[in-house]
């Protein structure tokens, strides 16, 4: 039987490094009430997550933590079988569970796993292993938990994490095989996708509303110069939101803008996979950089080796987290949606209600393809390991031809 309120098993990576179960009384009690092998597997997973947190990105740690936590909870309280005894059929049974988890395991909001209270980390009673949220464009945020189904991307993430977990256990000589790797090809929930890929991007008109809104906000409030700079940077230089944020091993500074001997401007970016790249900075972007620097009482353009934080907090010191940066972008999206809806109607403005920060990267790259920029140059600016990735995501020429020829059909 599923427990009515599943217990979170692992905190953030920073807290995990110094974790003492005596500081987590409810977690300690939960583990103590389980068979001895459960605590051993919990310890194995703790070591795996410590390894992941040290050697991978913060995002990878969070993703693997979420997936393996669910897997362990299912193993402990549903399957009640040690994971080193699993075969392919056990993993496929877990896939069945993930496809339709009990509603008591599904939450509707993001919550912290543990809450610090009187010196102890108490379990957050609102936390659940699975999450179902209404789309951003849906005004009524109520959802029916019985309709939860994981996406293909979620299923892939589940198998990726469990496969990596078993590979780690094998390398530590704790398991003899990797049942997840064998089970994936037989999982009935995976669908072979040959659909036309829809790029999540803004149209020219929608982007213009976003840019005009950000400029208007900045003209009326100096604090919003930051919003404008973030919006322009994400779209023009195809940045991921994490590439503007302060991270444990990287802080973007103004000195990461640099000029070569030919007068070309570049931005040094610490990107996905812990790879450094230099992305081109077009002259059209420089006025946005200059007005943002002016609002911070800095010189017009960055000096060589300047250590000033690239996107600074209004209050306090240092850079901003991805969460805070997303909030600033969302403020612009919300205002742009209202303006475009009033001027052109709900249908034309709807994508602004659905958009996320990553849409700006897709928008900028798609517009570059449309203006005929060389695929190789764009691929390097995007930080893709292969031109094939850029081609698959952004080049839609054949699909456009097919759609156009399809219009000639008669009823």
Secondary structure, DSSP 8 states (H G I E B T S, - for coil): ---SS-------HHHHHT--GGG-HHHHHHHHTS-HHHHHHHHHHHHHHHHHHHHS-HHHHHHHHHHHHHHHHHIIIII-S-GGG--HHHHHHHHHHHHT--GGGEESS---SEEEETTEEEE-TT--SEE----TT-S-----GGG----HHHHHHHHHHHHHHHHHHHHTTS-S--HHHHHGGG-TT-----S--------HHHHHHHHHHHHHHHHH-GGGHHHHHHHHHHHHTT--GGGGS-BTTB--BGGGEEE-TTS-EEEEEE-GGG-EEEEEE-HHHHHHHHHHHHHTT--SS--TT---BSSB-SSSSSB--HHHHHHHHHHHHHHHHHHHHHHH-HHHHHHHHH--THHHHHHHHHHHHHTT--HHHHHHHHT-S-HHHHHHHH--HHHHHHHHHHTT---
